[in-house]
Amino acid sequence: MAPRLTRRTAVRGALALVCAVSVTTGAFTGTGSAAPGTAATEAAPDGRAVTKTITASCPFADPVGPVKLDVKTEATLPASMTTGKPAAIDGLSVSFALPRAAAQQLLGTGAALEGGLTFQLLLEQGKSKDALVVPLTIAATPMPPEGDVPLVAKGKLAAFSPSAAGVLRIRLSAPELALGPTGAPAGHPAEQVACTTDGGQDLSFGTIAVLAATTPPSGKPAPDKKATPSPRPGTPRRHSLLAEEPPADDTVTTVLPLQPNQVNATSTVVRTGTVVRSSAAALINGVWRQVTDPNGTPLSSDITGEIALAPVRVSFLAYGFLPVSATVEFLPPDYRNGRLIHSAGTLFNGVLRDHLDVVARLSDVEINGAPLRVGPGCVTKEPASIDMMGPYDPFSSGEIGTDPANPDPKYRGFRLPEFTGCGVDEKLSSVFSGLTSGDGNQAHASLAIIALCTEADHRNCPPVMPIPAAVFRAGR
């Protein structure tokens, strides 16, 4: 008699298939497969080094004010590209000497500068134009004993693929800077400076010959777009760094309790392409504490609050073909003693920079419809550190989030740590880590005031915002 397949053996079979796919695709080692949604990069053995220096005007905060920087860009361009086959521009770096006065203003009492830089590579091919946003990181650089501070920004640009044969011309644009002292606390955000190029310059960076492919890539239609650029972020605002010394005695401190906010949050896990849409939640216990000088200029402006997020059911295809569903929860680091996540941020010039530390927990996992016992303690090894920024009015509404093209690396995305404690019958932590853990995940939150009713007769009050009662109960 043929053996009977039970749900238990079905789960084991699905799990074995997951592990087999993980090994063959390199899910645990990061080799052997491209990230979801990307194609393998064509090698460019005949690349040539290109160097270009342009002059940019950068408006730093007073008293330093506008300064001119000689910005040097270096890269290795492929000698040629083929339509439909992505190729990369390697060895990207941008360097410049920051005037000592500007560096001292940014540092305050700090000893080293760090931050990020973003600029665009402007692409032209015939009458078609496009742009690639290049986010780079500036490592911690100490102040030299004398003279200007040499800063170098480095990073990688994702491979791209022109769709038509011809000559691809590349031009440079002015950088956007985000600089601040190393190890600065959340209340001391990096200053963002949007530079502009001086007129009359030749911004040409190089050309690449694009050859026509003899056949389209196997199993895929020929691309119909010139390139797939990163989204262009909104124009960043500038913010002065705050002094680290306590405010003078003549400062004015204002503490305002804030009305609850309705929060609609989403997060995207890049390795699976899963979008986690949390149910409407309430940001409660909000407080805005602002310290100003005698002229009313803000010296510090801190906003804090607490939020509890309800569990969310998500589904995705593991490795593109295996159906997986699970319940996802975002919890505070001390989730065993409470459910309220602490939110802490700064508000300057209408821009909120917010920080959250959350632990992700998985439960009720099913693979291809068969339940998989993961246990109650399947959580990330450490909290995910999430930094978001965007326009916000504490008396109205706002939109904050991460952006892969933000000049400050801190706000380009967050890292989902590896999982631990997963599996009752089998060790599953490495499976879930291979599926989901990694950098570049995105988060977004819409905030809106929950209006309080002042009517003497409650029957005249408008309907309450649709926030599930479970959200409030979870935070008690």
N, C-alpha and C positions, 0 to 999 in steps of 0.2 A: 504494500500500500504506500502510495506517495506521501511524504511528510506534509503535515498541515501547516500553513504559514499563519502564525499568530501575530497580533499587533506588536508583541514584544520583539519577535524576530524581525518584523518589518522595521521597527525603530533601529535595531542593531544594523540591519542592512543599509538603511539610509545613512546612519552614522559612519559606517565603514566606507560608504561612497563619498561622504564629505571628506573624511581623512585621506582617501585615495586621491581625490581631486586636489586637496591641499598640498600633498606631496608633489604631484605632477605639475602643478601650476606655480609652485614656489610660494604659496600663501604665507608660510611661516618664516621664510628666509628673505622675502622681498625680491627674489630673483625668479626668472623664468616666465614672468607674465607682466604685462603692462597694467597700469592702474585702470579701473573701470572708466570707459569713455575715451581712452587715449589709444593711439596707435603706436606701434613700435617705431623707433626713430631710425632713419637711414643714416648710416655712417658717412662722414665727410672727410675722407683721407687727404684730400687736396685743399684743405682749408687754408686760408691766408689771414695773417694777423693785420688788424686795422686799428689805427689810433687817430683820434680826432679831439681837438681842444676847442671849446666854444666859450664865449663870455656870457655870463648870466647875471642879472640884477636880482638880488634877494632882499626883500624888505624885512629885516629883523626888527624886533620891538625896540622902542626908545629906551635908553638914550643912544644905542648904537645906530639904529635906523638902517637905511638901505646900504648894502655893500655889493661890490662887484666880485664875482668869483670866476676864476679860470677853471672850467670844468673839463677834465680829461676823461674821455670814454675809450675803452679798449675792448676788443672782442676778436674772435676768430670766425670769419664768415666762410661758409662752404663755397668752394669754387663754382659749384653748380647744384641745381636742385631738379627734381623730376616731378611733374604734376602727379598728384595723388599719393606721393610718398613723403611723409613728414620728415623734415630735417631741422636741426637745431643750430642756433647761433651760440657757440661755446665761449667760455672764458670771459664772460661779461664782467667788467668792473668799471666803476666811476670814481675818480679821485679828484680832490681839490684841497687847497690850503685855506682853512677857516681863519680869518683875522683873529688875532689874540684877544682883542676887546670883545668881539662877539662870543668867543669861547668862554671868557671869564664871566660874561653876563649869563650865559646858559648854565655854567657850572655852579655858580654861587659858592658854596663851601665844599663842593664835590671835588674829586681828584681826577675823574676820567669822564669822557663823553661817549655816548653810544646812541643808537637810533636806527633810522632807516632812510631810504631814498627811493623815490619812484619817478620814472620818466617814460616817455613814449618813443618807440621806434616808428616813424612815419613811413609807410610803404606806398610806393607808386609804381604802377605798371600800366603804361598807356594812359587812358583816361580814368582808370580805376584807382581809388585810394583807400587805404585802410590804416589801422594803427594797432600796435601791440604794446600793452602796458607792461613795463619791466619793474617788478618790485625787488629791491636790493636791501641788504642789511649791513649796517655799519657796526663793526665790533667795538668793544670798549677800547678807547684810545686815551692814554694819559696826557696831561698837559706837559709840553716840553719845558725845560728850564727857561727858554726864551724863544721869541719868534712866534710865528703862526702855528696852527695845529694841523698837521697833515691827516686827512681823513680818507678812508678807502671804503667804498661800498661794493659788496660782492653778492652774487646770487646766480640763479639759473633761470633761463627763459624756456618755457614749454615749446616743444617742436610744433611747427606749423607747416602748411602745405598750400602753395599757390595752385590755382586750378587751370591757369592758362600759360602756355609757353610764351617766352619773351624775356625782356630784361627787367628785373625787379630792382628798383632804386630805393635806397634807404636813407632817410634823413633823421637828424636828431631833434629833440625838443628840450626845453628847459626842465630842470629837475624840481621836484617838490621834496622838501626836507622835513624830517622829524627828529629833533635832537634834544637830548637832556642828559643829566648826570647819571652815571651808572648806579643802579640800585636805588633810584629815587622812589619814594613811596607813592601810593595811588593818588594822593592829594597833590602831587607835583608832576603833572603831565608834561610830556615832551612838547617843546614849541614846534609848531608846524609852520613852515615858510614856503609859500608858492613863488618860485623864481620865474623870471621871464627872460627870454633871449634878447640881447641887444640887436638892433637893426643893422643891416648891411653885412651880415655874416653869411658865409657859405656853410650851411648846415648839412651838406652831403656827407654821408658816412661810408657809402660803398654801393656796389652793385653786385647782383647775383644772376647768373644766366639760368633761366628756367627752361628745361628741356621737356618736350612732349613725351609722355609715357607711351610705349608701344602697345601695352594692354592695360586695362584697368586692374586695380588690386583684386586678388582672388576673393570672390564672395561678396564684394562690395561695389556699389555703383561709383562711377567717377565722381569726385567732389564737384559741387556746382558753386562753391563760394571761393573767393580769393584767399581768405584766411579766416581763422577763428580767433579774433582778438579777445583779450580779457575785457570785462566791462569797465567803462570809464567812470571812476567815482566822482561824486559831487565835489565842488571846489572846497578844500578844507579851510577852516578858519584858523587864525593864529591865536595862540594863547601864551601869555607871559608865564615864565616859571615863577614859582612862589619861593620866597625866602624861607629857609629852614629854621630861622630863629623864631622864638615866640613873638607874637605881635606886641607892639609898643602899648604902653598904658592908655594912650589916647584912642585906641581902636574901639569900634562898636561891634558887639556880638549880638546877632539876632537869631533866635531859635523859633522856627515856625513848624507846628504840626501840620501834616499834609493830609488831605482827604484820600481815602483809598483809591487806588487805580485798578481798572480792569486791564489785565495783561493777556494778550494773545501771542503766544510764543511758538516759534518753529525752530527746528534744528535739522541740519542735513549731514548725514554720515557719508562721506565721499567714497569710501571703499565699497559700499553697497548701493549708493545712490538713494538711500532711504531718507524720506522727509518725515520727521516726527512732528506732528501738529498737536500740541498740547491743548486740552480743553481750556476755556476761558478761566483765568485765575484772578485772584485779588492780591495786589501788593498793599500790605497793611503796615501799621505802625511807622508810617513815613514821617521823617523829620528832616527839615532843611536848616542847616546851621551855617550862617554866613558871618564872616568877620571882615569889616571894612575899615579903611583909614578915615581920618576926619573929613576927607573930601568925598567920601562915599565910594572910593575905589575898592573893589573886592580884593582881599588878601587871601582868603580861603572861602570855599563854598562847597560844603559837603552835604550830600543827600544819602540817607540810609532808609532802609525798609526791610520787610520780610515777606516772603511769598512761599506758598505751598502749591505744588503742581500735582495734579491728579495722574494716576497711571494711564498710559496710552497703549492701545493695541496697534502694532505695526506688522507689515508683511513685506517681504522682499524675496528676490530670487538669488540664492547663493550661487556664485560663480556663473550667473546668467541662466540657470536652468532648474535649480532645485528649490521648490517653494519652502520658505521658512516664515513662520509667524511667531510673535512673542509679545509679552507685555513689558513695556519699558517704563521705568520710574526714574525721575531725577530727584535726589535726596540731598540733605545737608551732610557735611562730613561726619557729624555726630548723629547720624540717622537713627541709631538705636534709642536715643533719648528724645527725639522730636522730629517734626517734619517741616519746620519752617526754615527756608533757605535765606541766609542773610545777604542782602544786596547793599553794596557800598559804592558810591561814585562821587564825582565832582561835577559841578555845573558852572561853566564860564561861557559868557557870550552866547547863551542859548544852546550850548552843546553839552550834552551829558556823556560822561565817560564812566561806564558802570562795570563793576567786577563781581563775579559770582564764583564760588567754589561748590561744585556739585559732584555727587557720587551717582553713577548710573547702575541700576539693578535690573537684571533680566529674570523673568519668571514665565510660567505657562508656555513654554516653548513647544512648538510643533514643527516637525519636518515632514513635508509631504502629507500633512494631515494627521500624522501619528504623534502622540504626546511623547515628550522627552523629559525625563525627570532631572531637573537641574538643581533642585534644592532651594531653600530660602536665602542662601548667602551668596548668590552669584552676582558679585559686584565688581566694580573697577578697583584695582589695587590701591589707587590713590585718587583724590578728587581731581576732576577736570577743571582747569583754571580758565574761565571764560571772560574775556574783555570785549565789551561792545561800546560803540559810540554813535551819536547821532543827535539831531535836533530834538529838544525837549522843553516844554513849558510846564512847570510844576502845578500850574493852575488850569491846565487845559489838557494837552496830549503830547505825544512824541513818538518817534520811530528810531530805535537804536539797533545796531547789529554789527556783525563783522563784515569785512570787505577784502577780498584777496588782493585788491589793488591799492589798499591804504598805504600811504608812505611810511606809517609807523608799523613795524612788524608785529607789534603787540596786538593790533586790531585786524590782522589778516585772516584769523581763524583760530581754532583751538584744537588741542590734542586730546583724543580720547584714549585714556590709558588702557593697559591690558587688564583682562579680567582674572579674578581669582575666586576660589570657593564654588566653582560650577561643577555639577555632576553628583548624582547619588549613586548610580551604578557604574558609571565610567567617569574618567577625568575629562572634562569638557572645556576647561578654562582656555587651553591653547586653541581649541576650535573657534570659540567665540572671539578670542583675541585676533586670530588670523582673519576672521571675517570682517571685523569692525574697527579694531584699534588702529590709530595712526593720526597723522597731522592733517591740517587743512580743512577740518570740519567747520561748518558755518552755523551761525546762530542769529536769530532776528526776533525782536519783540516790539509789538505795538502797545502803547500805553494810552489810556484815556481815563479822565476823572470820572468816578462814580458820583454823580450829583446827589447831594443830600436834600431831602424834602423838608421844607420849613412850614408846610401847611399845618394849621391847627387840627384840621380834620384829615386823618390819614387816608380817607377815601378819595381825597382830591390829589393824592400823590401819583406821579407817573409810575409805570411798571418798573420794578427793580431790574437792574442789569442781570442778564442770565448767567449767573455764576453758580455752579453746582454747590449744593450744601456740603457735599463730601469734601470739597476743597477746604472749607472752613473747619470742618470736624477734624481733618487730618492734621491741622496745625495746632490743635489744642494739646 
